Amino acid sequence: MPGAARRLYRRILLLHRALPAALRALGDRYVKEEFRKHKAAGPAEAQRFLREWENYAAVIQQQINEDKQNLREKTVYGIQLTEEKLHDFRDEQIGQLKELMDEATKPNKKIGISKDSEHKT
């Protein structure tokens, strides 16, 4: 599985090159952090992790292609998470999503992710 994870990681970083600069920076840091965190994941967790990132890569690839073909007036990257999907997340993951949303929606500010991404309640 390490070879598949490495190829997926590289593919995602290549896809991010087509994103607006601020989204690319945010996405690259998040991907690097998540892949680093899951290096020692067990087989079942690693399989689920890779499947979710493969889905992400497919969605971003499709959205980049649509943007290149001008199929949308304004390209919006990513997808809406369903309530069902959100219920599958752990509290830590919900905290990370909130941090990402806050960073991605900051008006006219440079996007950044702190090294300490643990959600504190």
Buried (B, 14 or more C-beta within 10 A) or exposed (E): EEEEBEEBBEBBBEBBEBBEEBBBBBBBBBBBBBBEEBEEBEEEEBEEBBEEBBEBBEBBBEBBEEBEEEEEEEBEBEEEEEEEEEEEEEEEEEBBBEBBEEBBEEEEEEBEBEEEBEEEE
